[in-house]
Amino acid sequence: MFTSFEDKGKIFTDVIRKEPVEVIIQTTTNTLIQGTLHVQLDQRIKDEIDKDEPFVAITNATIFDAEKQAEYTTDFLAVNRTQIVWLFPKRGKEEPGSDA
């Protein structure tokens, strides 16, 4: 995993490039999450969700309640993969709760 070591012991690793994808996520608690999922350039969204890690990182997240009212916003949110009911890439400018 490590690509090189410096004489002083510093470890250098490969940079993994990712593409930001705007997504909307439905959780098992009837909560909607809108934010950015970062997907490796050579992978699909499904590949990112199917990883063995227990959490998926979402940035610039807004959490909506069951009535589709924004409850929280945060720069970073870790979502437990077992709590995801569905997820899809957001296309266009529709917002949860809008009539669009």
Backbone hydrogen bonds, N-H to C=O, Kabsch-Sander energy under -0.5 kcal/mol:
donor,donor_aa,acceptor,acceptor_aa,energy
3,T,12,F,-1.8
4,S,12,F,-1.5
6,E,10,K,-2.8
9,G,6,E,-2.3
12,F,4,S,-2.6
14,D,1,M,-0.6
17,R,15,V,-0.7
19,E,39,V,-3.8
21,V,37,L,-2.8
23,V,35,G,-3.1
24,I,88,F,-2.3
25,I,33,I,-3.1
26,Q,86,W,-2.7
27,T,31,T,-2.3
28,T,83,Q,-1.8
30,N,27,T,-1.5
32,L,64,F,-1.5
33,I,25,I,-2.6
34,Q,62,T,-2.7
35,G,23,V,-2.1
36,T,59,T,-2.9
37,L,21,V,-2.9
37,L,35,G,-0.5
38,H,57,A,-0.5
39,V,19,E,-2.6
39,V,37,L,-0.6
41,L,17,R,-1.4
43,Q,40,Q,-2.1
48,E,44,R,-1.5
49,I,45,I,-2.1
50,D,46,K,-2.2
51,K,48,E,-0.8
56,V,79,V,-2.5
58,I,77,L,-2.8
59,T,36,T,-2.6
60,N,75,D,-1.7
61,A,74,T,-1.8
62,T,34,Q,-2.7
63,I,72,Y,-2.8
64,F,32,L,-3.3
64,F,62,T,-0.5
65,D,69,Q,-2.2
68,K,65,D,-2.1
71,E,63,I,-3.3
72,Y,63,I,-1.3
74,T,61,A,-2.5
77,L,58,I,-2.6
79,V,56,V,-2.8
79,V,77,L,-0.6
81,R,54,P,-2.3
83,Q,80,N,-1.9
84,I,81,R,-1.3
85,V,26,Q,-3.0
85,V,83,Q,-0.6
86,W,26,Q,-1.3
88,F,24,I,-2.1
90,K,22,E,-3.2
94,E,91,R,-0.5
98,S,95,E,-2.3
